[in-house]
Amino acid sequence: MEQGEEGDQKGRGKGKMKQLTYEEILGLIDSQITHNEDEKSRLKESSRVLREVRKYITRADQQQKKTKTKPKVARKPTGFARPRGLSHEMINFLNNAGIKEIPVKRKDDSVDAAKTVNIEEGCKLARNELTKALCDHFKNNKMRKDPNDQRKIYLDEETRKLFRIDLAEFRENGGTVSEENEPIITYFDLQKYLPIHCIKDK
């Protein structure tokens, strides 16, 4: 009997839960909080890394799509770069000024090709090509007389007639005329007078 009672007492002792002190309970709580915060920090860092990887993959995919070779399609020039026929007046003016041909640079089958256009009936020039040829003519013939403003172009009689400028009307519209009765225009004014000599395709 004594041995049985002793065994029961030992069994009952093993089943008892250890009582924690107030400080120990607070320590366990703080430890769990720290664990949770560390876990949250690890999850946050993992999410950041995954976002960076996703961004990298997306950028690489977009770059790959851009670098895929596409068949080059020759685009027709538009606007000032589109070659148009020249009026009979303009062709005569250029020929009389000694301009028999004009070097141009155009895209031909997606390759830059240097060409020369002979100034004759049926030839075609883009507005920017014609503008450059005229500006070179003005410069070579000293029609930019103002040393303080080389943008000004003093039109001689032949050029005034080419652009169909009436002096009286030109003055009335605020235009400037030199003492030698030369209408003074600028590069930008020049664009107003070229359309009448650039023939649109039918």
C-alpha positions as protocol buffer text, in pm:
chain_id: "A"
residue {
  index: 1
  type: MET
  ca { x: 0 y: 0 z: 0 }
}
residue {
  index: 2
  type: GLU
  ca { x: 274 y: 240 z: 78 }
}
residue {
  index: 3
  type: GLN
  ca { x: 434 y: 180 z: -261 }
}
residue {
  index: 4
  type: GLY
  ca { x: 102 y: 240 z: -447 }
}
residue {
  index: 5
  type: GLU
  ca { x: 33 y: 561 z: -266 }
}
residue {
  index: 6
  type: GLU
  ca { x: 384 y: 682 z: -346 }
}
residue {
  index: 7
  type: GLY
  ca { x: 329 y: 606 z: -717 }
}
residue {
  index: 8
  type: ASP
  ca { x: 1 y: 795 z: -723 }
}
residue {
  index: 9
  type: GLN
  ca { x: 163 y: 1095 z: -565 }
}
residue {
  index: 10
  type: LYS
  ca { x: 440 y: 1091 z: -829 }
}
residue {
  index: 11
  type: GLY
  ca { x: 185 y: 1066 z: -1110 }
}
residue {
  index: 12
  type: ARG
  ca { x: -15 y: 1353 z: -976 }
}
residue {
  index: 13
  type: GLY
  ca { x: 303 y: 1561 z: -950 }
}
residue {
  index: 14
  type: LYS
  ca { x: 390 y: 1508 z: -1315 }
}
residue {
  index: 15
  type: GLY
  ca { x: 52 y: 1635 z: -1439 }
}
residue {
  index: 16
  type: LYS
  ca { x: 74 y: 1966 z: -1263 }
}
residue {
  index: 17
  type: MET
  ca { x: 147 y: 2278 z: -1490 }
}
residue {
  index: 18
  type: LYS
  ca { x: 429 y: 2496 z: -1381 }
}
residue {
  index: 19
  type: GLN
  ca { x: 304 y: 2827 z: -1263 }
}
residue {
  index: 20
  type: LEU
  ca { x: 469 y: 3119 z: -1447 }
}
residue {
  index: 21
  type: THR
  ca { x: 554 y: 3443 z: -1284 }
}
residue {
  index: 22
  type: TYR
  ca { x: 420 y: 3773 z: -1409 }
}
residue {
  index: 23
  type: GLU
  ca { x: 759 y: 3864 z: -1556 }
}
residue {
  index: 24
  type: GLU
  ca { x: 785 y: 3528 z: -1736 }
}
residue {
  index: 25
  type: ILE
  ca { x: 442 y: 3573 z: -1894 }
}
residue {
  index: 26
  type: LEU
  ca { x: 536 y: 3919 z: -2018 }
}
residue {
  index: 27
  type: GLY
  ca { x: 861 y: 3780 z: -2153 }
}
residue {
  index: 28
  type: LEU
  ca { x: 677 y: 3513 z: -2353 }
}
residue {
  index: 29
  type: ILE
  ca { x: 440 y: 3773 z: -2495 }
}
residue {
  index: 30
  type: ASP
  ca { x: 730 y: 4000 z: -2594 }
}
residue {
  index: 31
  type: SER
  ca { x: 909 y: 3706 z: -2753 }
}
residue {
  index: 32
  type: GLN
  ca { x: 603 y: 3619 z: -2963 }
}
residue {
  index: 33
  type: ILE
  ca { x: 560 y: 3981 z: -3067 }
}
residue {
  index: 34
  type: THR
  ca { x: 924 y: 3994 z: -3178 }
}
residue {
  index: 35
  type: HIS
  ca { x: 881 y: 3670 z: -3370 }
}
residue {
  index: 36
  type: ASN
  ca { x: 572 y: 3805 z: -3545 }
}
residue {
  index: 37
  type: GLU
  ca { x: 748 y: 4128 z: -3634 }
}
residue {
  index: 38
  type: ASP
  ca { x: 1048 y: 3940 z: -3771 }
}
residue {
  index: 39
  type: GLU
  ca { x: 817 y: 3724 z: -3978 }
}
residue {
  index: 40
  type: LYS
  ca { x: 636 y: 4033 z: -4108 }
}
residue {
  index: 41
  type: SER
  ca { x: 969 y: 4191 z: -4200 }
}
residue {
  index: 42
  type: ARG
  ca { x: 1076 y: 3875 z: -4386 }
}
residue {
  index: 43
  type: LEU
  ca { x: 746 y: 3867 z: -4576 }
}
residue {
  index: 44
  type: LYS
  ca { x: 781 y: 4234 z: -4667 }
}
residue {
  index: 45
  type: GLU
  ca { x: 1135 y: 4181 z: -4799 }
}
residue {
  index: 46
  type: SER
  ca { x: 1022 y: 3874 z: -4992 }
}
residue {
  index: 47
  type: SER
  ca { x: 739 y: 4074 z: -5153 }
}
residue {
  index: 48
  type: ARG
  ca { x: 985 y: 4350 z: -5248 }
}
residue {
  index: 49
  type: VAL
  ca { x: 1219 y: 4101 z: -5415 }
}
residue {
  index: 50
  type: LEU
  ca { x: 931 y: 3938 z: -5604 }
}
residue {
  index: 51
  type: ARG
  ca { x: 815 y: 4280 z: -5730 }
}
residue {
  index: 52
  type: GLU
  ca { x: 1166 y: 4357 z: -5856 }
}
residue {
  index: 53
  type: VAL
  ca { x: 1186 y: 4020 z: -6033 }
}
residue {
  index: 54
  type: ARG
  ca { x: 846 y: 4075 z: -6190 }
}
residue {
  index: 55
  type: LYS
  ca { x: 949 y: 4423 z: -6309 }
}
residue {
  index: 56
  type: TYR
  ca { x: 1270 y: 4284 z: -6460 }
}
residue {
  index: 57
  type: ILE
  ca { x: 1086 y: 4005 z: -6643 }
}
residue {
  index: 58
  type: THR
  ca { x: 825 y: 4247 z: -6780 }
}
residue {
  index: 59
  type: ARG
  ca { x: 1093 y: 4490 z: -6901 }
}
residue {
  index: 60
  type: ALA
  ca { x: 1291 y: 4208 z: -7065 }
}
residue {
  index: 61
  type: ASP
  ca { x: 977 y: 4085 z: -7241 }
}
residue {
  index: 62
  type: GLN
  ca { x: 897 y: 4432 z: -7374 }
}
residue {
  index: 63
  type: GLN
  ca { x: 1255 y: 4479 z: -7492 }
}
residue {
  index: 64
  type: GLN
  ca { x: 1245 y: 4144 z: -7671 }
}
residue {
  index: 65
  type: LYS
  ca { x: 924 y: 4243 z: -7851 }
}
residue {
  index: 66
  type: LYS
  ca { x: 1084 y: 4571 z: -7963 }
}
residue {
  index: 67
  type: THR
  ca { x: 1397 y: 4404 z: -8096 }
}
residue {
  index: 68
  type: LYS
  ca { x: 1207 y: 4151 z: -8304 }
}
residue {
  index: 69
  type: THR
  ca { x: 1293 y: 4213 z: -8666 }
}
residue {
  index: 70
  type: LYS
  ca { x: 1005 y: 4358 z: -8860 }
}
residue {
  index: 71
  type: PRO
  ca { x: 1000 y: 4391 z: -9236 }
}
residue {
  index: 72
  type: LYS
  ca { x: 1086 y: 4750 z: -9323 }
}
residue {
  index: 73
  type: VAL
  ca { x: 817 y: 4921 z: -9521 }
}
residue {
  index: 74
  type: ALA
  ca { x: 926 y: 5211 z: -9736 }
}
residue {
  index: 75
  type: ARG
  ca { x: 717 y: 5510 z: -9633 }
}
residue {
  index: 76
  type: LYS
  ca { x: 622 y: 5769 z: -9884 }
}
residue {
  index: 77
  type: PRO
  ca { x: 756 y: 6114 z: -9794 }
}
residue {
  index: 78
  type: THR
  ca { x: 494 y: 6365 z: -9687 }
}
residue {
  index: 79
  type: GLY
  ca { x: 467 y: 6740 z: -9637 }
}
residue {
  index: 80
  type: PHE
  ca { x: 774 y: 6947 z: -9730 }
}
residue {
  index: 81
  type: ALA
  ca { x: 970 y: 6627 z: -9800 }
}
residue {
  index: 82
  type: ARG
  ca { x: 735 y: 6508 z: -10074 }
}
residue {
  index: 83
  type: PRO
  ca { x: 873 y: 6575 z: -10424 }
}
residue {
  index: 84
  type: ARG
  ca { x: 639 y: 6775 z: -10647 }
}
residue {
  index: 85
  type: GLY
  ca { x: 654 y: 6910 z: -10997 }
}
residue {
  index: 86
  type: LEU
  ca { x: 778 y: 7265 z: -11057 }
}
residue {
  index: 87
  type: SER
  ca { x: 603 y: 7538 z: -11249 }
}
residue {
  index: 88
  type: HIS
  ca { x: 741 y: 7650 z: -11585 }
}
residue {
  index: 89
  type: GLU
  ca { x: 824 y: 7989 z: -11425 }
}
residue {
  index: 90
  type: MET
  ca { x: 1032 y: 7833 z: -11148 }
}
residue {
  index: 91
  type: ILE
  ca { x: 1221 y: 7608 z: -11389 }
}
residue {
  index: 92
  type: ASN
  ca { x: 1309 y: 7906 z: -11609 }
}
residue {
  index: 93
  type: PHE
  ca { x: 1411 y: 8112 z: -11305 }
}
residue {
  index: 94
  type: LEU
  ca { x: 1644 y: 7842 z: -11177 }
}
residue {
  index: 95
  type: ASN
  ca { x: 1796 y: 7781 z: -11521 }
}
residue {
  index: 96
  type: ASN
  ca { x: 1850 y: 8155 z: -11578 }
}
residue {
  index: 97
  type: ALA
  ca { x: 2019 y: 8169 z: -11236 }
}
residue {
  index: 98
  type: GLY
  ca { x: 2261 y: 7901 z: -11356 }
}
residue {
  index: 99
  type: ILE
  ca { x: 2101 y: 7626 z: -11151 }
}
residue {
  index: 100
  type: LYS
  ca { x: 2085 y: 7332 z: -11390 }
}
residue {
  index: 101
  type: GLU
  ca { x: 2082 y: 7054 z: -11132 }
}
residue {
  index: 102
  type: ILE
  ca { x: 2027 y: 7021 z: -10760 }
}
residue {
  index: 103
  type: PRO
  ca { x: 2184 y: 6751 z: -10539 }
}
residue {
  index: 104
  type: VAL
  ca { x: 1929 y: 6591 z: -10311 }
}
residue {
  index: 105
  type: LYS
  ca { x: 1931 y: 6317 z: -10050 }
}
residue {
  index: 106
  type: ARG
  ca { x: 1628 y: 6093 z: -10040 }
}
residue {
  index: 107
  type: LYS
  ca { x: 1537 y: 5758 z: -9895 }
}
residue {
  index: 108
  type: ASP
  ca { x: 1530 y: 5491 z: -10162 }
}
residue {
  index: 109
  type: ASP
  ca { x: 1426 y: 5138 z: -10059 }
}
residue {
  index: 110
  type: SER
  ca { x: 1502 y: 5224 z: -9695 }
}
residue {
  index: 111
  type: VAL
  ca { x: 1859 y: 5323 z: -9787 }
}
residue {
  index: 112
  type: ASP
  ca { x: 1985 y: 5680 z: -9795 }
}
residue {
  index: 113
  type: ALA
  ca { x: 2084 y: 5754 z: -10152 }
}
residue {
  index: 114
  type: ALA
  ca { x: 2248 y: 6067 z: -10284 }
}
residue {
  index: 115
  type: LYS
  ca { x: 2091 y: 6184 z: -10609 }
}
residue {
  index: 116
  type: THR
  ca { x: 2093 y: 6476 z: -10845 }
}
residue {
  index: 117
  type: VAL
  ca { x: 1780 y: 6624 z: -10999 }
}
residue {
  index: 118
  type: ASN
  ca { x: 1818 y: 6791 z: -11336 }
}
residue {
  index: 119
  type: ILE
  ca { x: 1616 y: 7113 z: -11348 }
}
residue {
  index: 120
  type: GLU
  ca { x: 1404 y: 7064 z: -11655 }
}
residue {
  index: 121
  type: GLU
  ca { x: 1041 y: 7020 z: -11750 }
}
residue {
  index: 122
  type: GLY
  ca { x: 886 y: 6733 z: -11557 }
}
residue {
  index: 123
  type: CYS
  ca { x: 1143 y: 6733 z: -11276 }
}
residue {
  index: 124
  type: LYS
  ca { x: 1029 y: 6706 z: -10916 }
}
residue {
  index: 125
  type: LEU
  ca { x: 1168 y: 6869 z: -10602 }
}
residue {
  index: 126
  type: ALA
  ca { x: 1052 y: 6857 z: -10243 }
}
residue {
  index: 127
  type: ARG
  ca { x: 970 y: 7194 z: -10087 }
}
residue {
  index: 128
  type: ASN
  ca { x: 1272 y: 7172 z: -9855 }
}
residue {
  index: 129
  type: GLU
  ca { x: 1502 y: 7095 z: -10151 }
}
residue {
  index: 130
  type: LEU
  ca { x: 1369 y: 7390 z: -10348 }
}
residue {
  index: 131
  type: THR
  ca { x: 1398 y: 7617 z: -10043 }
}
residue {
  index: 132
  type: LYS
  ca { x: 1763 y: 7524 z: -9994 }
}
residue {
  index: 133
  type: ALA
  ca { x: 1843 y: 7586 z: -10361 }
}
residue {
  index: 134
  type: LEU
  ca { x: 1680 y: 7931 z: -10348 }
}
residue {
  index: 135
  type: CYS
  ca { x: 1849 y: 8024 z: -10019 }
}
residue {
  index: 136
  type: ASP
  ca { x: 2187 y: 7929 z: -10166 }
}
residue {
  index: 137
  type: HIS
  ca { x: 2105 y: 8145 z: -10469 }
}
residue {
  index: 138
  type: PHE
  ca { x: 2013 y: 8442 z: -10247 }
}
residue {
  index: 139
  type: LYS
  ca { x: 2335 y: 8403 z: -10050 }
}
residue {
  index: 140
  type: ASN
  ca { x: 2559 y: 8367 z: -10356 }
}
residue {
  index: 141
  type: ASN
  ca { x: 2401 y: 8672 z: -10523 }
}
residue {
  index: 142
  type: LYS
  ca { x: 2435 y: 8890 z: -10213 }
}
residue {
  index: 143
  type: MET
  ca { x: 2062 y: 8930 z: -10164 }
}
residue {
  index: 144
  type: ARG
  ca { x: 2111 y: 8912 z: -9788 }
}
residue {
  index: 145
  type: LYS
  ca { x: 2241 y: 9262 z: -9753 }
}
residue {
  index: 146
  type: ASP
  ca { x: 2179 y: 9333 z: -9388 }
}
residue {
  index: 147
  type: PRO
  ca { x: 2495 y: 9231 z: -9195 }
}
residue {
  index: 148
  type: ASN
  ca { x: 2301 y: 9254 z: -8868 }
}
residue {
  index: 149
  type: ASP
  ca { x: 2021 y: 9025 z: -8981 }
}
residue {
  index: 150
  type: GLN
  ca { x: 2107 y: 8763 z: -9239 }
}
residue {
  index: 151
  type: ARG
  ca { x: 1751 y: 8631 z: -9229 }
}
residue {
  index: 152
  type: LYS
  ca { x: 1636 y: 8924 z: -9443 }
}
residue {
  index: 153
  type: ILE
  ca { x: 1624 y: 8862 z: -9817 }
}
residue {
  index: 154
  type: TYR
  ca { x: 1620 y: 9162 z: -10053 }
}
residue {
  index: 155
  type: LEU
  ca { x: 1433 y: 9050 z: -10362 }
}
residue {
  index: 156
  type: ASP
  ca { x: 1553 y: 9174 z: -10698 }
}
residue {
  index: 157
  type: GLU
  ca { x: 1312 y: 9251 z: -10981 }
}
residue {
  index: 158
  type: GLU
  ca { x: 1323 y: 8903 z: -11132 }
}
residue {
  index: 159
  type: THR
  ca { x: 1259 y: 8731 z: -10799 }
}
residue {
  index: 160
  type: ARG
  ca { x: 980 y: 8976 z: -10713 }
}
residue {
  index: 161
  type: LYS
  ca { x: 805 y: 8888 z: -11038 }
}
residue {
  index: 162
  type: LEU
  ca { x: 858 y: 8515 z: -10976 }
}
residue {
  index: 163
  type: PHE
  ca { x: 679 y: 8548 z: -10642 }
}
residue {
  index: 164
  type: ARG
  ca { x: 414 y: 8776 z: -10800 }
}
residue {
  index: 165
  type: ILE
  ca { x: 464 y: 9048 z: -10541 }
}
residue {
  index: 166
  type: ASP
  ca { x: 289 y: 9378 z: -10606 }
}
residue {
  index: 167
  type: LEU
  ca { x: 486 y: 9652 z: -10429 }
}
residue {
  index: 168
  type: ALA
  ca { x: 184 y: 9866 z: -10342 }
}
residue {
  index: 169
  type: GLU
  ca { x: -8 y: 9571 z: -10201 }
}
residue {
  index: 170
  type: PHE
  ca { x: 306 y: 9448 z: -10025 }
}
residue {
  index: 171
  type: ARG
  ca { x: 341 y: 9784 z: -9847 }
}
residue {
  index: 172
  type: GLU
  ca { x: -28 y: 9797 z: -9758 }
}
residue {
  index: 173
  type: ASN
  ca { x: 0 y: 9456 z: -9593 }
}
residue {
  index: 174
  type: GLY
  ca { x: 284 y: 9579 z: -9371 }
}
residue {
  index: 175
  type: GLY
  ca { x: 574 y: 9458 z: -9582 }
}
residue {
  index: 176
  type: THR
  ca { x: 910 y: 9636 z: -9575 }
}
residue {
  index: 177
  type: VAL
  ca { x: 1060 y: 9777 z: -9896 }
}
residue {
  index: 178
  type: SER
  ca { x: 1418 y: 9898 z: -9929 }
}
residue {
  index: 179
  type: GLU
  ca { x: 1521 y: 10236 z: -10076 }
}
residue {
  index: 180
  type: GLU
  ca { x: 1588 y: 10051 z: -10404 }
}
residue {
  index: 181
  type: ASN
  ca { x: 1226 y: 9926 z: -10404 }
}
residue {
  index: 182
  type: GLU
  ca { x: 1330 y: 9574 z: -10307 }
}
residue {
  index: 183
  type: PRO
  ca { x: 1070 y: 9382 z: -10108 }
}
residue {
  index: 184
  type: ILE
  ca { x: 1235 y: 9242 z: -9796 }
}
residue {
  index: 185
  type: ILE
  ca { x: 1122 y: 8897 z: -9685 }
}
residue {
  index: 186
  type: THR
  ca { x: 1257 y: 8631 z: -9450 }
}
residue {
  index: 187
  type: TYR
  ca { x: 1307 y: 8257 z: -9480 }
}
residue {
  index: 188
  type: PHE
  ca { x: 965 y: 8201 z: -9323 }
}
residue {
  index: 189
  type: ASP
  ca { x: 798 y: 8448 z: -9561 }
}
residue {
  index: 190
  type: LEU
  ca { x: 950 y: 8252 z: -9845 }
}
residue {
  index: 191
  type: GLN
  ca { x: 723 y: 7958 z: -9771 }
}
residue {
  index: 192
  type: LYS
  ca { x: 416 y: 8171 z: -9859 }
}
residue {
  index: 193
  type: TYR
  ca { x: 538 y: 8219 z: -10215 }
}
residue {
  index: 194
  type: LEU
  ca { x: 650 y: 7866 z: -10300 }
}
residue {
  index: 195
  type: PRO
  ca { x: 317 y: 7678 z: -10315 }
}
residue {
  index: 196
  type: ILE
  ca { x: 221 y: 7853 z: -10642 }
}
residue {
  index: 197
  type: HIS
  ca { x: 528 y: 7694 z: -10802 }
}
residue {
  index: 198
  type: CYS
  ca { x: 493 y: 7346 z: -10648 }
}
residue {
  index: 199
  type: ILE
  ca { x: 248 y: 7143 z: -10853 }
}
residue {
  index: 200
  type: LYS
  ca { x: 41 y: 6887 z: -10665 }
}
residue {
  index: 201
  type: ASP
  ca { x: -1 y: 6543 z: -10816 }
}
residue {
  index: 202
  type: LYS
  ca { x: -337 y: 6486 z: -10973 }
}
